Amino acid sequence: MGNILVIDDEREVGTFFQHLLEGRGNKVKLGFSGEDFFQLIQQYKFDLAFIDVKLPDANGLNLLKQLKRSCPSCKAVVMTGYSTVKTAVEAIKHGANDYIEKPFDDIEQLERLIDELLSDGPLSSQDDMYKLAETLGFIVGTNKEMNDLLKLAYKIAKKNVNVLIEGETGTGKEVLAHFIHNASMRYDQPFIGVNCGAVSETLLESELFGHEKGAFTGAVKEKKGIFEIANRGTLFLDEIGEASLATQVKLLRVLETGEYIRVGGETIRKTNTRIIAASHVNLAKAVEEKTFREDLLYRLDVVKLTIPPLRERLEDLPILIDYFLKKLNTPLSFSEDCISRMKQYHWPGNVRELYNVVKRAITLAEGETEVITVDYLPEKLKVPLHLGQVSNNKRSTKDEVEDLEAYLQKWMNGVLALWKNSDRLDLEQVISSVKELETKIGRSFVMKMLKETLGNRKEAAERLNISVRTLRYLLKEKGADPKA
Ligand SMILES: Nc1ncnc2c1ncn2[C@@H]1O[C@H](COP(=O)(O)OP(=O)(O)OP(=O)(O)O)[C@@H](O)[C@H]1O
């Protein structure tokens, strides 16, 4: 039992909820506009609110934000029509517990949702979410962005909307897609993945749509496509950005109408496959560059999930490592030094690269030690990157002048990564890197000024307001000591 607020300008929706909710012993207040909303939340305290995203005088998203400010414990569900699903997904990101689509065609599901929200249900459903994610090998630790991402993925899994997953290579796009499939109503139907970049255009189209006998050389008999096989299931289109423009047109048609034609065929077929697409390139940028269709992106990007790279969630590294150790069934563990080296690395290959590093270290260390030390890590991990890589690089003068900006950026990222993530670090080393930075800045300014004065040291020193001796010192010329 609870106090429930319903805000919708369609009066029938209000009446429907009133009937449904009061019949279940709840108290209901109805409002039909943003103005009603503000009046009602000032007068009453609510446990649950249903808010339409499109009101004549207000945006449901703004009402939601206001509700979360004035009554943070009140649960909220936004109501949407198909054209506003994107806004509803935004609402979840802003704290709505769920969204429902109008017209409501599954009343029992709605009743279950209400019961869950009015009880402590969501907690147990969160447990289910984490269990499912672990079973499917999608590990999230304490990183907030990853936790929010998982929660959003879990919520939208049950909706019939397409999903776009973006993230660098190896961040776990395919595992996340698998999680969404298993958390959806389609879990007992096929989940099929296709890499759009791995095969030729003809083969990709034949894989997706099937082909008729004789459609092309080698098509000796007819073949069902994935849209036929995965009908009612999920199709994972990996590297969608690699699909040719011709294939993109055909995909757009399936997304808009659910219809497709086999290669070499004439019959129009229907499919009810859910699409989860993934890309390691930014598709909005690909649209700008005209290699990806804007209308297709619009259709795919109803829900966009962006997986952050591993270097932005290094706090989760130990948990991932533990998971891999368990998965690889080994009693070995990593020394603290190893873990802090790993936290200083930038992981361009993300979780896949981490898995490979763990696997390699175990293979090398097995039978030799119980605690894996830095010696078992690959060379790239042995040098603390934030300090080492920058200072060890011997650069040409020209590079030094041009790369100051990149150097500063890299230096700052390195220090900030340590600041945020390291529970153990060598502060002496950090401080010495600050000195190195000072030298680097001094030298870069001198080099730039020398370039501008065509090598005239006296003029360069004057313009920098330093002595020629200091200038020579900054250039690390032997025997030059500015204090002498
Ligand atoms: N959160 C995670 N927890 C555990 N393992 C993970 C996680 N993310 C990725 N992995 C592992 O990393 C490897 C790469 O994952 P996956 O293939 O899903 O990445 P991807 O983003 O689809 O990569 P690509 O863009 O190269 O196709 C797999 O072995 C996967 O099991």
The ligand as a MOL file (V3000), in Angstrom:
LIG
                    3D

  0  0  0     0  0            999 V3000
M  V30 BEGIN CTAB
M  V30 COUNTS 31 33 0 0 0
M  V30 BEGIN ATOM
M  V30 1 N 33.4640 -6.5550 -17.4490 0
M  V30 2 C 34.1090 -7.6750 -17.8070 0
M  V30 3 N 34.2460 -8.6790 -16.9170 0
M  V30 4 C 34.9140 -9.8020 -17.2580 0
M  V30 5 N 35.4530 -10.0350 -18.4540 0
M  V30 6 C 35.3240 -9.0850 -19.3680 0
M  V30 7 C 34.6460 -7.8550 -19.0920 0
M  V30 8 N 34.7030 -7.0920 -20.1830 0
M  V30 9 C 35.3660 -7.7940 -21.1120 0
M  V30 10 N 35.7400 -8.9880 -20.6280 0
M  V30 11 C 36.5190 -10.0220 -21.3400 0
M  V30 12 O 37.3570 -9.3450 -22.2580 0
M  V30 13 C 37.3420 -9.9950 -23.5270 0
M  V30 14 C 36.8290 -9.0500 -24.5840 0
M  V30 15 O 35.4590 -8.8090 -24.3920 0
M  V30 16 P 34.4730 -8.5140 -25.6030 0
M  V30 17 O 34.7530 -9.4180 -26.7480 0
M  V30 18 O 33.0750 -8.4840 -25.0810 0
M  V30 19 O 34.9580 -7.0390 -25.9570 0
M  V30 20 P 34.5070 -6.1220 -27.1870 0
M  V30 21 O 34.3670 -4.7480 -26.6360 0
M  V30 22 O 33.3030 -6.7150 -27.8560 0
M  V30 23 O 35.7880 -6.2020 -28.0930 0
M  V30 24 P 35.9480 -5.9010 -29.6830 0
M  V30 25 O 35.5720 -4.4510 -29.8900 0
M  V30 26 O 37.3870 -6.1230 -29.9350 0
M  V30 27 O 35.0370 -6.8420 -30.3960 0
M  V30 28 C 36.4980 -11.2340 -23.3490 0
M  V30 29 O 37.3560 -12.3120 -23.0190 0
M  V30 30 C 35.6120 -10.8990 -22.1780 0
M  V30 31 O 35.2040 -12.0400 -21.5090 0
M  V30 END ATOM
M  V30 BEGIN BOND
M  V30 1 1 1 2
M  V30 2 1 2 3
M  V30 3 2 2 7
M  V30 4 2 3 4
M  V30 5 1 4 5
M  V30 6 2 5 6
M  V30 7 1 6 7
M  V30 8 1 6 10
M  V30 9 1 7 8
M  V30 10 2 8 9
M  V30 11 1 9 10
M  V30 12 1 10 11
M  V30 13 1 11 12
M  V30 14 1 11 30
M  V30 15 1 12 13
M  V30 16 1 13 14
M  V30 17 1 13 28
M  V30 18 1 14 15
M  V30 19 1 15 16
M  V30 20 2 16 17
M  V30 21 1 16 18
M  V30 22 1 16 19
M  V30 23 1 19 20
M  V30 24 2 20 21
M  V30 25 1 20 22
M  V30 26 1 20 23
M  V30 27 1 23 24
M  V30 28 2 24 25
M  V30 29 1 24 26
M  V30 30 1 24 27
M  V30 31 1 28 29
M  V30 32 1 28 30
M  V30 33 1 30 31
M  V30 END BOND
M  V30 END CTAB
M  END
